[in-house]
Structures are given as C-alpha cells and as structure tokens.
Amino acid sequence: MKQILCFGDSNTWGYDGESRERLPWGARWTSLLQEKLNKEEYRVIEEGLCGRTTVFEDPLRDGRKGTALFPTLLETHAQVDVITLMLGTNDCKTVFGASADVIGKGIIRLLDQVQEYAPEAKVLLMAPIYLGEKVWQEGYDQEFSRESVIVSRNLQPVYEKIAAERHISFLPAASYVHCCDADQEHLNAAGHKEFAEVVYRKVQELL
C-alpha cells in the first residue's frame, strides 16, 4: 500500500471558512483525495494543523512550528511515497514580519528534512491560496495586516523557483481555488471539492 502524507495548516486540516468548523470526512480535500484513489492501494494521511507555520514559533499557540514536528511525522509514517506540502499562510502574520523570500527559506528547511528522513518520497510543493483583501479588517483575522496580503501573493513565484531548483512537482493553489468571502482566509466546502480534483491529478502523475 502506497502512503500519501498531506502536511499543512488549516486548509489541509479542513477548516471551513463559512461554518468556522472542521469539514467532515467526505468534504475536506484530503478525504476526497482518498476516495478518488483506490482505497486498497493508497492511504492518505491527514497531517494538517490550524496555525502551523514553516519555521516560526507562534507566541500565542504551542506546537505550530512545522520543522519541529515534521521529522517525527516522517519517521512515524515511514515509509511514505508522496508528500504534499502546503504551508506559508500563517507565516504571513504580522507577528513574524517575514517576507516571501524568508518564508521560502522555511520551505527549504522542510524540504531538507524530507531529504534526510524520507529521501525516497516524491514531493508535491503547493503554494497556498492568497489571503483575501479584507482579511486584516475587523470581523476577520487581525493577526494579519495589509502587508500580509501582499506577502501571501508573493509566495507563489518563490515556491515555484524552489520547486524547479529541487526538481520536485509544484502546484499553485491560487490558480485553481480561492479563500471564501466569509472569512477571507480559508477554503469553503466547494473549494475543498475543487481542490481535491486538482491535487488528485497531480498525485496521479507522481504515482
């Protein structure tokens, strides 16, 4: 049985931007990916976490630093065949003050960990969806700022360059899906459904 490890933040965990709750199995994109694959031959491992960053320690929430946990997960789920990696949105928060290039260096750290702990795995690096233009305003998520929106839009070319240099697959999520109007930050159920199909096609290429 081949294993596909999906490592990411709330948009991998399945947070619904409209209900503000976790989407059930059969609605979030990771579970839809599992259903699209032959269940007897493939296992999708959901490893999304709300608030997860690449390399930053969140002063408000414990355990969000991606590089602190990733090696453990890679060993726990050995041997994984494919890793989907989609992080960077939370790195755009004002508290971190990170540019797209700095966030890209966090992605490189994670890819280095893959090389060390799961060198045979194929990687699909995904640039996350863009933050909405109003995400920083009252009623949405004020951990972000106007600048955060700009940084989120600058991640895609940085990630694409990293993927090319590392000779790994790349998927720009924002080219296919976008955050919902309700919270300016997350996919809704329809977005998860669309994204599952996009990821499925890319994963098929890797498998």
Order of alpha helices (4+ residues) and beta strands (2+ residues): beta-alpha-alpha-beta-alpha-beta-alpha-beta-alpha-beta-alpha
